[in-house]
Amino acid sequence: MRTYNAVTSPTSPHLTAIPTARGGPVAPSRGALRPLGLGEVTITGGLWGRMQELNAGVIIDHCLGWMERIGWIANFDRVATASGEHAGIEFVDSEVYKLLEAMAWELGRRPDAALEVCYRGIVSRVAAAQDHDGYLHTSFGHAGQRARYSDLEWGHELYCHGHLIQAAVARLRTGHDDELPAVARRLADHLYAAFGPGGRAAVCGHPEIEVALAEFARATGEPRYLELARLFVERRGHGTLGTMLYQGHEYFQDDVPVRDAEVLRGHAVRALYLSAGAVDIAVETGDGELLAAVESQYLRTIARRSYITGGLGAHHQNEEFGDDFELPSDRAYAETCAAIASVMLSWRLLVQTGDARFADQIERTLLNAVLVSPRADGRAFYYANTLHQRTAGAATTDDELSERAEASMRAPWFEVSCCPTNVARTLASVAGYFATTDGTGVQLHQYGSYTVDTTLDGDRIALRVESEYPRDGSVRIVVVDAPARPVAISTRIPAWARGRAEVAISAAGTGTASEWSTVPADAAFTIERSFSAGDVIELRLPMEPRFTRAHPRIDAVRGQAVVERGPLVLALEDVDLPEGVDVEHVELDPTFSPLDDVEGAIVGLRRRMAPEDEWPPYAAAAAELGDFFTARMRPYKDWANRGPSTMRVWMPVSER
């Protein structure tokens, strides 16, 4: 376990507002690394550029259209005018706030007059619904509704408040201290009065307010918000929330104090949001014990309770973690929101520790467990993400409201639609997870096409990163500007590439690169010297497809293997098999090395010929293997974009 130096003060005496023009989603006052804000990292192309364009051009508008159509935004109008009935479940306010956060990040990334008008219009409708004392919720506290904070287990009031505050942080961090931050300040002041040191000692059934208040404290410099966040974390784990037949204290992370837990458990999204908030609070209060506890819990969770895609949550019941190594493929829940929350937590731990394992986990999770959610056209989404689809199911229509986890195909909208808006805010701000600085130089954690333009002790350093990663393993880093003194440029070497990555360096004006050399089997390759504009560092990562086996304790996939290509997990769909052959009827031939393919990999398969109607089935003769043939496996993130299909990630391996 990593150890930290703790300070005795319960709140940071050095808490100051982060400059608004520089900020990203996370801006701690201390850490091994400093995150670069969205004004310092700009995605210019490649996969992430295409995803940001899809988000800006389609996904944000799609979310807005659905929420206007079914009345979720109009809930604020109803409260403001004291007329009409509430539309949707209790926490639909949060989806409006996540949309506003996505819009704020997008406007900071690329100003757009029409989007600005739309954003301001929604903010004004939200502001009009705020009560005089700062309280703001459309499901509680008004005529014909339940009283404020009368259902902390399931009402999600503080959860919704947290998402409003995070939307305000996005607005502040993109250079605007205007109407939404003012609304958030009034709300946060109300919360401090209601739940602060002299108020009600309670917590929300769904964590989120903790991470929001901590980041709002950083953005505004107001220590009361950090203190309230700390109180919410410390109060949890003492059994204060009411339980039900299938939702005990563990479901709410209310069974064990945060600093005493050994692993993440219960509802996956709740656990991850709480952990992210606990890291923020630990950092700003100097609580080394709390920080070390969360790091240890998360490392054990990733080692024992995470899917190969980075997905988290093995149970549909309660959307929760299973026991250690309980990871069924065909019943995987792996909610999109849990994947996004995992990225949030991984990034915070990376910044504090500098441990490249967290950057590896961000890459795995973003490229597989997050990008699988949106359909290629940006107009439908997965909420839960199975790793094995046994029946092809039926396509949804683009005007159909779906159950949140029941669709075998991506659905345009859900009755609980937390995932589409979460995807929108993540894509709009994803550049904030790409690079950091420290006292010596710049660290590049994720690859694609983007620019870095920042300062080191007042001296400008600017880089241009060029890559079609993960489709291609070539990464070109061009120095645009650099200090006259020596600085370090560090590039992460993914765990799957260590010992096999290659690098070449060319000095400005020479026109020739050094000989390619193998990078040492370390987590990063660092060059420290005085750079000149035009210097180039080229990195070559091995993209040959490979077989990956699971830990032997994962019973659900024993005797099976995954095919990975670079950072991408591949999947087999029946649309890529010969007519009449299903994914249930084939096995990987391990004697055939997968062939690289720009769309994934070509693998060798044999058809399994076991009879399927014998009784009892356990007495059936060993399966006969049919003829050898090859088929293409494609990235898991792209599955079901060609219509209904059967699919599997973990493939049985022929042992004969």
Secondary structure as a PSIPRED ss2 file (coil, helix, strand):
# PSIPRED VFORMAT (PSIPRED V4.0)

   1 M C   1.000  0.000  0.000
   2 R C   1.000  0.000  0.000
   3 T C   1.000  0.000  0.000
   4 Y C   1.000  0.000  0.000
   5 N C   1.000  0.000  0.000
   6 A C   1.000  0.000  0.000
   7 V C   1.000  0.000  0.000
   8 T C   1.000  0.000  0.000
   9 S C   1.000  0.000  0.000
  10 P C   1.000  0.000  0.000
  11 T C   1.000  0.000  0.000
  12 S C   1.000  0.000  0.000
  13 P C   1.000  0.000  0.000
  14 H C   1.000  0.000  0.000
  15 L C   1.000  0.000  0.000
  16 T C   1.000  0.000  0.000
  17 A C   1.000  0.000  0.000
  18 I C   1.000  0.000  0.000
  19 P C   1.000  0.000  0.000
  20 T C   1.000  0.000  0.000
  21 A C   1.000  0.000  0.000
  22 R C   1.000  0.000  0.000
  23 G C   1.000  0.000  0.000
  24 G C   1.000  0.000  0.000
  25 P C   1.000  0.000  0.000
  26 V C   1.000  0.000  0.000
  27 A C   1.000  0.000  0.000
  28 P C   1.000  0.000  0.000
  29 S C   1.000  0.000  0.000
  30 R C   1.000  0.000  0.000
  31 G C   1.000  0.000  0.000
  32 A C   1.000  0.000  0.000
  33 L C   1.000  0.000  0.000
  34 R E   0.000  0.000  1.000
  35 P E   0.000  0.000  1.000
  36 L C   1.000  0.000  0.000
  37 G C   1.000  0.000  0.000
  38 L C   1.000  0.000  0.000
  39 G C   1.000  0.000  0.000
  40 E C   1.000  0.000  0.000
  41 V E   0.000  0.000  1.000
  42 T E   0.000  0.000  1.000
  43 I E   0.000  0.000  1.000
  44 T E   0.000  0.000  1.000
  45 G E   0.000  0.000  1.000
  46 G H   0.000  1.000  0.000
  47 L H   0.000  1.000  0.000
  48 W H   0.000  1.000  0.000
  49 G H   0.000  1.000  0.000
  50 R H   0.000  1.000  0.000
  51 M H   0.000  1.000  0.000
  52 Q H   0.000  1.000  0.000
  53 E H   0.000  1.000  0.000
  54 L H   0.000  1.000  0.000
  55 N H   0.000  1.000  0.000
  56 A H   0.000  1.000  0.000
  57 G H   0.000  1.000  0.000
  58 V H   0.000  1.000  0.000
  59 I H   0.000  1.000  0.000
  60 I H   0.000  1.000  0.000
  61 D H   0.000  1.000  0.000
  62 H H   0.000  1.000  0.000
  63 C H   0.000  1.000  0.000
  64 L H   0.000  1.000  0.000
  65 G H   0.000  1.000  0.000
  66 W H   0.000  1.000  0.000
  67 M H   0.000  1.000  0.000
  68 E H   0.000  1.000  0.000
  69 R H   0.000  1.000  0.000
  70 I C   1.000  0.000  0.000
  71 G C   1.000  0.000  0.000
  72 W C   1.000  0.000  0.000
  73 I C   1.000  0.000  0.000
  74 A H   0.000  1.000  0.000
  75 N H   0.000  1.000  0.000
  76 F H   0.000  1.000  0.000
  77 D H   0.000  1.000  0.000
  78 R H   0.000  1.000  0.000
  79 V H   0.000  1.000  0.000
  80 A H   0.000  1.000  0.000
  81 T H   0.000  1.000  0.000
  82 A C   1.000  0.000  0.000
  83 S C   1.000  0.000  0.000
  84 G C   1.000  0.000  0.000
  85 E C   1.000  0.000  0.000
  86 H C   1.000  0.000  0.000
  87 A C   1.000  0.000  0.000
  88 G C   1.000  0.000  0.000
  89 I C   1.000  0.000  0.000
  90 E C   1.000  0.000  0.000
  91 F C   1.000  0.000  0.000
  92 V C   1.000  0.000  0.000
  93 D H   0.000  1.000  0.000
  94 S H   0.000  1.000  0.000
  95 E H   0.000  1.000  0.000
  96 V H   0.000  1.000  0.000
  97 Y H   0.000  1.000  0.000
  98 K H   0.000  1.000  0.000
  99 L H   0.000  1.000  0.000
 100 L H   0.000  1.000  0.000
 101 E H   0.000  1.000  0.000
 102 A H   0.000  1.000  0.000
 103 M H   0.000  1.000  0.000
 104 A H   0.000  1.000  0.000
 105 W H   0.000  1.000  0.000
 106 E H   0.000  1.000  0.000
 107 L H   0.000  1.000  0.000
 108 G H   0.000  1.000  0.000
 109 R H   0.000  1.000  0.000
 110 R C   1.000  0.000  0.000
 111 P C   1.000  0.000  0.000
 112 D C   1.000  0.000  0.000
 113 A H   0.000  1.000  0.000
 114 A H   0.000  1.000  0.000
 115 L H   0.000  1.000  0.000
 116 E H   0.000  1.000  0.000
 117 V H   0.000  1.000  0.000
 118 C H   0.000  1.000  0.000
 119 Y H   0.000  1.000  0.000
 120 R H   0.000  1.000  0.000
 121 G H   0.000  1.000  0.000
 122 I H   0.000  1.000  0.000
 123 V H   0.000  1.000  0.000
 124 S H   0.000  1.000  0.000
 125 R H   0.000  1.000  0.000
 126 V H   0.000  1.000  0.000
 127 A H   0.000  1.000  0.000
 128 A H   0.000  1.000  0.000
 129 A C   1.000  0.000  0.000
 130 Q C   1.000  0.000  0.000
 131 D C   1.000  0.000  0.000
 132 H C   1.000  0.000  0.000
 133 D C   1.000  0.000  0.000
 134 G C   1.000  0.000  0.000
 135 Y C   1.000  0.000  0.000
 136 L C   1.000  0.000  0.000
 137 H C   1.000  0.000  0.000
 138 T C   1.000  0.000  0.000
 139 S C   1.000  0.000  0.000
 140 F E   0.000  0.000  1.000
 141 G C   1.000  0.000  0.000
 142 H C   1.000  0.000  0.000
 143 A C   1.000  0.000  0.000
 144 G C   1.000  0.000  0.000
 145 Q C   1.000  0.000  0.000
 146 R E   0.000  0.000  1.000
 147 A C   1.000  0.000  0.000
 148 R C   1.000  0.000  0.000
 149 Y C   1.000  0.000  0.000
 150 S C   1.000  0.000  0.000
 151 D C   1.000  0.000  0.000
 152 L C   1.000  0.000  0.000
 153 E C   1.000  0.000  0.000
 154 W C   1.000  0.000  0.000
 155 G C   1.000  0.000  0.000
 156 H C   1.000  0.000  0.000
 157 E H   0.000  1.000  0.000
 158 L H   0.000  1.000  0.000
 159 Y H   0.000  1.000  0.000
 160 C H   0.000  1.000  0.000
 161 H H   0.000  1.000  0.000
 162 G H   0.000  1.000  0.000
 163 H H   0.000  1.000  0.000
 164 L H   0.000  1.000  0.000
 165 I H   0.000  1.000  0.000
 166 Q H   0.000  1.000  0.000
 167 A H   0.000  1.000  0.000
 168 A H   0.000  1.000  0.000
 169 V H   0.000  1.000  0.000
 170 A H   0.000  1.000  0.000
 171 R H   0.000  1.000  0.000
 172 L H   0.000  1.000  0.000
 173 R H   0.000  1.000  0.000
 174 T C   1.000  0.000  0.000
 175 G C   1.000  0.000  0.000
 176 H C   1.000  0.000  0.000
 177 D C   1.000  0.000  0.000
 178 D C   1.000  0.000  0.000
 179 E H   0.000  1.000  0.000
 180 L H   0.000  1.000  0.000
 181 P H   0.000  1.000  0.000
 182 A H   0.000  1.000  0.000
 183 V H   0.000  1.000  0.000
 184 A H   0.000  1.000  0.000
 185 R H   0.000  1.000  0.000
 186 R H   0.000  1.000  0.000
 187 L H   0.000  1.000  0.000
 188 A H   0.000  1.000  0.000
 189 D H   0.000  1.000  0.000
 190 H H   0.000  1.000  0.000
 191 L H   0.000  1.000  0.000
 192 Y H   0.000  1.000  0.000
 193 A H   0.000  1.000  0.000
 194 A H   0.000  1.000  0.000
 195 F H   0.000  1.000  0.000
 196 G C   1.000  0.000  0.000
 197 P C   1.000  0.000  0.000
 198 G C   1.000  0.000  0.000
 199 G C   1.000  0.000  0.000
 200 R C   1.000  0.000  0.000
 201 A C   1.000  0.000  0.000
 202 A C   1.000  0.000  0.000
 203 V C   1.000  0.000  0.000
 204 C C   1.000  0.000  0.000
 205 G C   1.000  0.000  0.000
 206 H C   1.000  0.000  0.000
 207 P C   1.000  0.000  0.000
 208 E C   1.000  0.000  0.000
 209 I H   0.000  1.000  0.000
 210 E H   0.000  1.000  0.000
 211 V H   0.000  1.000  0.000
 212 A H   0.000  1.000  0.000
 213 L H   0.000  1.000  0.000
 214 A H   0.000  1.000  0.000
 215 E H   0.000  1.000  0.000
 216 F H   0.000  1.000  0.000
 217 A H   0.000  1.000  0.000
 218 R H   0.000  1.000  0.000
 219 A H   0.000  1.000  0.000
 220 T H   0.000  1.000  0.000
 221 G C   1.000  0.000  0.000
 222 E C   1.000  0.000  0.000
 223 P H   0.000  1.000  0.000
 224 R H   0.000  1.000  0.000
 225 Y H   0.000  1.000  0.000
 226 L H   0.000  1.000  0.000
 227 E H   0.000  1.000  0.000
 228 L H   0.000  1.000  0.000
 229 A H   0.000  1.000  0.000
 230 R H   0.000  1.000  0.000
 231 L H   0.000  1.000  0.000
 232 F H   0.000  1.000  0.000
 233 V H   0.000  1.000  0.000
 234 E H   0.000  1.000  0.000
 235 R H   0.000  1.000  0.000
 236 R C   1.000  0.000  0.000
 237 G C   1.000  0.000  0.000
 238 H C   1.000  0.000  0.000
 239 G C   1.000  0.000  0.000
 240 T C   1.000  0.000  0.000
 241 L C   1.000  0.000  0.000
 242 G C   1.000  0.000  0.000
 243 T C   1.000  0.000  0.000
 244 M C   1.000  0.000  0.000
 245 L C   1.000  0.000  0.000
 246 Y C   1.000  0.000  0.000
 247 Q C   1.000  0.000  0.000
 248 G C   1.000  0.000  0.000
 249 H H   0.000  1.000  0.000
 250 E H   0.000  1.000  0.000
 251 Y H   0.000  1.000  0.000
 252 F H   0.000  1.000  0.000
 253 Q C   1.000  0.000  0.000
 254 D C   1.000  0.000  0.000
 255 D C   1.000  0.000  0.000
 256 V C   1.000  0.000  0.000
 257 P C   1.000  0.000  0.000
 258 V H   0.000  1.000  0.000
 259 R H   0.000  1.000  0.000
 260 D H   0.000  1.000  0.000
 261 A C   1.000  0.000  0.000
 262 E C   1.000  0.000  0.000
 263 V C   1.000  0.000  0.000
 264 L C   1.000  0.000  0.000
 265 R C   1.000  0.000  0.000
 266 G C   1.000  0.000  0.000
 267 H E   0.000  0.000  1.000
 268 A H   0.000  1.000  0.000
 269 V H   0.000  1.000  0.000
 270 R H   0.000  1.000  0.000
 271 A H   0.000  1.000  0.000
 272 L H   0.000  1.000  0.000
 273 Y H   0.000  1.000  0.000
 274 L H   0.000  1.000  0.000
 275 S H   0.000  1.000  0.000
 276 A H   0.000  1.000  0.000
 277 G H   0.000  1.000  0.000
 278 A H   0.000  1.000  0.000
 279 V H   0.000  1.000  0.000
 280 D H   0.000  1.000  0.000
 281 I H   0.000  1.000  0.000
 282 A H   0.000  1.000  0.000
 283 V H   0.000  1.000  0.000
 284 E H   0.000  1.000  0.000
 285 T H   0.000  1.000  0.000
 286 G C   1.000  0.000  0.000
 287 D C   1.000  0.000  0.000
 288 G H   0.000  1.000  0.000
 289 E H   0.000  1.000  0.000
 290 L H   0.000  1.000  0.000
 291 L H   0.000  1.000  0.000
 292 A H   0.000  1.000  0.000
 293 A H   0.000  1.000  0.000
 294 V H   0.000  1.000  0.000
 295 E H   0.000  1.000  0.000
 296 S H   0.000  1.000  0.000
 297 Q H   0.000  1.000  0.000
 298 Y H   0.000  1.000  0.000
 299 L H   0.000  1.000  0.000
 300 R H   0.000  1.000  0.000
 301 T H   0.000  1.000  0.000
 302 I H   0.000  1.000  0.000
 303 A H   0.000  1.000  0.000
 304 R H   0.000  1.000  0.000
 305 R H   0.000  1.000  0.000
 306 S E   0.000  0.000  1.000
 307 Y C   1.000  0.000  0.000
 308 I C   1.000  0.000  0.000
 309 T C   1.000  0.000  0.000
 310 G C   1.000  0.000  0.000
 311 G C   1.000  0.000  0.000
 312 L E   0.000  0.000  1.000
 313 G C   1.000  0.000  0.000
 314 A C   1.000  0.000  0.000
 315 H E   0.000  0.000  1.000
 316 H C   1.000  0.000  0.000
 317 Q H   0.000  1.000  0.000
 318 N H   0.000  1.000  0.000
 319 E H   0.000  1.000  0.000
 320 E E   0.000  0.000  1.000
 321 F C   1.000  0.000  0.000
 322 G C   1.000  0.000  0.000
 323 D C   1.000  0.000  0.000
 324 D C   1.000  0.000  0.000
 325 F C   1.000  0.000  0.000
 326 E C   1.000  0.000  0.000
 327 L C   1.000  0.000  0.000
 328 P C   1.000  0.000  0.000
 329 S C   1.000  0.000  0.000
 330 D C   1.000  0.000  0.000
 331 R C   1.000  0.000  0.000
 332 A C   1.000  0.000  0.000
 333 Y C   1.000  0.000  0.000
 334 A C   1.000  0.000  0.000
 335 E C   1.000  0.000  0.000
 336 T H   0.000  1.000  0.000
 337 C H   0.000  1.000  0.000
 338 A H   0.000  1.000  0.000
 339 A H   0.000  1.000  0.000
 340 I H   0.000  1.000  0.000
 341 A H   0.000  1.000  0.000
 342 S H   0.000  1.000  0.000
 343 V H   0.000  1.000  0.000
 344 M H   0.000  1.000  0.000
 345 L H   0.000  1.000  0.000
 346 S H   0.000  1.000  0.000
 347 W H   0.000  1.000  0.000
 348 R H   0.000  1.000  0.000
 349 L H   0.000  1.000  0.000
 350 L H   0.000  1.000  0.000
 351 V H   0.000  1.000  0.000
 352 Q H   0.000  1.000  0.000
 353 T H   0.000  1.000  0.000
 354 G C   1.000  0.000  0.000
 355 D C   1.000  0.000  0.000
 356 A H   0.000  1.000  0.000
 357 R H   0.000  1.000  0.000
 358 F H   0.000  1.000  0.000
 359 A H   0.000  1.000  0.000
 360 D H   0.000  1.000  0.000
 361 Q H   0.000  1.000  0.000
 362 I H   0.000  1.000  0.000
 363 E H   0.000  1.000  0.000
 364 R H   0.000  1.000  0.000
 365 T H   0.000  1.000  0.000
 366 L H   0.000  1.000  0.000
 367 L H   0.000  1.000  0.000
 368 N H   0.000  1.000  0.000
 369 A H   0.000  1.000  0.000
 370 V H   0.000  1.000  0.000
 371 L C   1.000  0.000  0.000
 372 V C   1.000  0.000  0.000
 373 S C   1.000  0.000  0.000
 374 P E   0.000  0.000  1.000
 375 R C   1.000  0.000  0.000
 376 A C   1.000  0.000  0.000
 377 D C   1.000  0.000  0.000
 378 G C   1.000  0.000  0.000
 379 R C   1.000  0.000  0.000
 380 A C   1.000  0.000  0.000
 381 F E   0.000  0.000  1.000
 382 Y C   1.000  0.000  0.000
 383 Y C   1.000  0.000  0.000
 384 A C   1.000  0.000  0.000
 385 N C   1.000  0.000  0.000
 386 T C   1.000  0.000  0.000
 387 L C   1.000  0.000  0.000
 388 H E   0.000  0.000  1.000
 389 Q E   0.000  0.000  1.000
 390 R C   1.000  0.000  0.000
 391 T C   1.000  0.000  0.000
 392 A C   1.000  0.000  0.000
 393 G C   1.000  0.000  0.000
 394 A C   1.000  0.000  0.000
 395 A C   1.000  0.000  0.000
 396 T C   1.000  0.000  0.000
 397 T C   1.000  0.000  0.000
 398 D C   1.000  0.000  0.000
 399 D C   1.000  0.000  0.000
 400 E C   1.000  0.000  0.000
 401 L E   0.000  0.000  1.000
 402 S E   0.000  0.000  1.000
 403 E C   1.000  0.000  0.000
 404 R C   1.000  0.000  0.000
 405 A C   1.000  0.000  0.000
 406 E C   1.000  0.000  0.000
 407 A C   1.000  0.000  0.000
 408 S C   1.000  0.000  0.000
 409 M C   1.000  0.000  0.000
 410 R C   1.000  0.000  0.000
 411 A E   0.000  0.000  1.000
 412 P C   1.000  0.000  0.000
 413 W E   0.000  0.000  1.000
 414 F E   0.000  0.000  1.000
 415 E C   1.000  0.000  0.000
 416 V C   1.000  0.000  0.000
 417 S C   1.000  0.000  0.000
 418 C H   0.000  1.000  0.000
 419 C H   0.000  1.000  0.000
 420 P H   0.000  1.000  0.000
 421 T H   0.000  1.000  0.000
 422 N H   0.000  1.000  0.000
 423 V H   0.000  1.000  0.000
 424 A H   0.000  1.000  0.000
 425 R H   0.000  1.000  0.000
 426 T H   0.000  1.000  0.000
 427 L H   0.000  1.000  0.000
 428 A H   0.000  1.000  0.000
 429 S H   0.000  1.000  0.000
 430 V H   0.000  1.000  0.000
 431 A H   0.000  1.000  0.000
 432 G H   0.000  1.000  0.000
 433 Y H   0.000  1.000  0.000
 434 F C   1.000  0.000  0.000
 435 A E   0.000  0.000  1.000
 436 T E   0.000  0.000  1.000
 437 T E   0.000  0.000  1.000
 438 D C   1.000  0.000  0.000
 439 G C   1.000  0.000  0.000
 440 T C   1.000  0.000  0.000
 441 G E   0.000  0.000  1.000
 442 V E   0.000  0.000  1.000
 443 Q E   0.000  0.000  1.000
 444 L E   0.000  0.000  1.000
 445 H C   1.000  0.000  0.000
 446 Q C   1.000  0.000  0.000
 447 Y C   1.000  0.000  0.000
 448 G C   1.000  0.000  0.000
 449 S E   0.000  0.000  1.000
 450 Y E   0.000  0.000  1.000
 451 T E   0.000  0.000  1.000
 452 V E   0.000  0.000  1.000
 453 D E   0.000  0.000  1.000
 454 T E   0.000  0.000  1.000
 455 T E   0.000  0.000  1.000
 456 L E   0.000  0.000  1.000
 457 D C   1.000  0.000  0.000
 458 G C   1.000  0.000  0.000
 459 D E   0.000  0.000  1.000
 460 R E   0.000  0.000  1.000
 461 I E   0.000  0.000  1.000
 462 A E   0.000  0.000  1.000
 463 L E   0.000  0.000  1.000
 464 R E   0.000  0.000  1.000
 465 V E   0.000  0.000  1.000
 466 E E   0.000  0.000  1.000
 467 S C   1.000  0.000  0.000
 468 E C   1.000  0.000  0.000
 469 Y C   1.000  0.000  0.000
 470 P C   1.000  0.000  0.000
 471 R C   1.000  0.000  0.000
 472 D C   1.000  0.000  0.000
 473 G C   1.000  0.000  0.000
 474 S E   0.000  0.000  1.000
 475 V E   0.000  0.000  1.000
 476 R E   0.000  0.000  1.000
 477 I E   0.000  0.000  1.000
 478 V E   0.000  0.000  1.000
 479 V E   0.000  0.000  1.000
 480 V E   0.000  0.000  1.000
 481 D E   0.000  0.000  1.000
 482 A C   1.000  0.000  0.000
 483 P C   1.000  0.000  0.000
 484 A C   1.000  0.000  0.000
 485 R C   1.000  0.000  0.000
 486 P C   1.000  0.000  0.000
 487 V E   0.000  0.000  1.000
 488 A E   0.000  0.000  1.000
 489 I E   0.000  0.000  1.000
 490 S E   0.000  0.000  1.000
 491 T E   0.000  0.000  1.000
 492 R E   0.000  0.000  1.000
 493 I C   1.000  0.000  0.000
 494 P C   1.000  0.000  0.000
 495 A H   0.000  1.000  0.000
 496 W H   0.000  1.000  0.000
 497 A H   0.000  1.000  0.000
 498 R C   1.000  0.000  0.000
 499 G C   1.000  0.000  0.000
 500 R C   1.000  0.000  0.000
 501 A C   1.000  0.000  0.000
 502 E E   0.000  0.000  1.000
 503 V E   0.000  0.000  1.000
 504 A E   0.000  0.000  1.000
 505 I E   0.000  0.000  1.000
 506 S E   0.000  0.000  1.000
 507 A C   1.000  0.000  0.000
 508 A C   1.000  0.000  0.000
 509 G C   1.000  0.000  0.000
 510 T C   1.000  0.000  0.000
 511 G C   1.000  0.000  0.000
 512 T C   1.000  0.000  0.000
 513 A C   1.000  0.000  0.000
 514 S C   1.000  0.000  0.000
 515 E C   1.000  0.000  0.000
 516 W C   1.000  0.000  0.000
 517 S E   0.000  0.000  1.000
 518 T E   0.000  0.000  1.000
 519 V C   1.000  0.000  0.000
 520 P C   1.000  0.000  0.000
 521 A C   1.000  0.000  0.000
 522 D C   1.000  0.000  0.000
 523 A C   1.000  0.000  0.000
 524 A E   0.000  0.000  1.000
 525 F E   0.000  0.000  1.000
 526 T E   0.000  0.000  1.000
 527 I E   0.000  0.000  1.000
 528 E E   0.000  0.000  1.000
 529 R E   0.000  0.000  1.000
 530 S C   1.000  0.000  0.000
 531 F C   1.000  0.000  0.000
 532 S C   1.000  0.000  0.000
 533 A C   1.000  0.000  0.000
 534 G C   1.000  0.000  0.000
 535 D C   1.000  0.000  0.000
 536 V E   0.000  0.000  1.000
 537 I E   0.000  0.000  1.000
 538 E E   0.000  0.000  1.000
 539 L E   0.000  0.000  1.000
 540 R E   0.000  0.000  1.000
 541 L C   1.000  0.000  0.000
 542 P C   1.000  0.000  0.000
 543 M C   1.000  0.000  0.000
 544 E C   1.000  0.000  0.000
 545 P C   1.000  0.000  0.000
 546 R E   0.000  0.000  1.000
 547 F E   0.000  0.000  1.000
 548 T E   0.000  0.000  1.000
 549 R C   1.000  0.000  0.000
 550 A C   1.000  0.000  0.000
 551 H C   1.000  0.000  0.000
 552 P C   1.000  0.000  0.000
 553 R C   1.000  0.000  0.000
 554 I C   1.000  0.000  0.000
 555 D H   0.000  1.000  0.000
 556 A H   0.000  1.000  0.000
 557 V H   0.000  1.000  0.000
 558 R C   1.000  0.000  0.000
 559 G C   1.000  0.000  0.000
 560 Q E   0.000  0.000  1.000
 561 A E   0.000  0.000  1.000
 562 V E   0.000  0.000  1.000
 563 V E   0.000  0.000  1.000
 564 E E   0.000  0.000  1.000
 565 R E   0.000  0.000  1.000
 566 G C   1.000  0.000  0.000
 567 P C   1.000  0.000  0.000
 568 L E   0.000  0.000  1.000
 569 V E   0.000  0.000  1.000
 570 L E   0.000  0.000  1.000
 571 A E   0.000  0.000  1.000
 572 L E   0.000  0.000  1.000
 573 E E   0.000  0.000  1.000
 574 D H   0.000  1.000  0.000
 575 V H   0.000  1.000  0.000
 576 D H   0.000  1.000  0.000
 577 L C   1.000  0.000  0.000
 578 P C   1.000  0.000  0.000
 579 E C   1.000  0.000  0.000
 580 G C   1.000  0.000  0.000
 581 V C   1.000  0.000  0.000
 582 D C   1.000  0.000  0.000
 583 V H   0.000  1.000  0.000
 584 E H   0.000  1.000  0.000
 585 H H   0.000  1.000  0.000
 586 V E   0.000  0.000  1.000
 587 E E   0.000  0.000  1.000
 588 L E   0.000  0.000  1.000
 589 D C   1.000  0.000  0.000
 590 P C   1.000  0.000  0.000
 591 T C   1.000  0.000  0.000
 592 F C   1.000  0.000  0.000
 593 S C   1.000  0.000  0.000
 594 P C   1.000  0.000  0.000
 595 L E   0.000  0.000  1.000
 596 D E   0.000  0.000  1.000
 597 D E   0.000  0.000  1.000
 598 V C   1.000  0.000  0.000
 599 E C   1.000  0.000  0.000
 600 G E   0.000  0.000  1.000
 601 A E   0.000  0.000  1.000
 602 I E   0.000  0.000  1.000
 603 V E   0.000  0.000  1.000
 604 G E   0.000  0.000  1.000
 605 L E   0.000  0.000  1.000
 606 R E   0.000  0.000  1.000
 607 R E   0.000  0.000  1.000
 608 R E   0.000  0.000  1.000
 609 M C   1.000  0.000  0.000
 610 A C   1.000  0.000  0.000
 611 P C   1.000  0.000  0.000
 612 E C   1.000  0.000  0.000
 613 D C   1.000  0.000  0.000
 614 E C   1.000  0.000  0.000
 615 W C   1.000  0.000  0.000
 616 P C   1.000  0.000  0.000
 617 P H   0.000  1.000  0.000
 618 Y H   0.000  1.000  0.000
 619 A H   0.000  1.000  0.000
 620 A C   1.000  0.000  0.000
 621 A C   1.000  0.000  0.000
 622 A C   1.000  0.000  0.000
 623 A C   1.000  0.000  0.000
 624 E C   1.000  0.000  0.000
 625 L E   0.000  0.000  1.000
 626 G E   0.000  0.000  1.000
 627 D E   0.000  0.000  1.000
 628 F E   0.000  0.000  1.000
 629 F E   0.000  0.000  1.000
 630 T E   0.000  0.000  1.000
 631 A E   0.000  0.000  1.000
 632 R E   0.000  0.000  1.000
 633 M E   0.000  0.000  1.000
 634 R E   0.000  0.000  1.000
 635 P E   0.000  0.000  1.000
 636 Y H   0.000  1.000  0.000
 637 K H   0.000  1.000  0.000
 638 D H   0.000  1.000  0.000
 639 W C   1.000  0.000  0.000
 640 A C   1.000  0.000  0.000
 641 N C   1.000  0.000  0.000
 642 R C   1.000  0.000  0.000
 643 G C   1.000  0.000  0.000
 644 P C   1.000  0.000  0.000
 645 S C   1.000  0.000  0.000
 646 T C   1.000  0.000  0.000
 647 M E   0.000  0.000  1.000
 648 R E   0.000  0.000  1.000
 649 V C   1.000  0.000  0.000
 650 W C   1.000  0.000  0.000
 651 M E   0.000  0.000  1.000
 652 P E   0.000  0.000  1.000
 653 V E   0.000  0.000  1.000
 654 S C   1.000  0.000  0.000
 655 E C   1.000  0.000  0.000
 656 R C   1.000  0.000  0.000
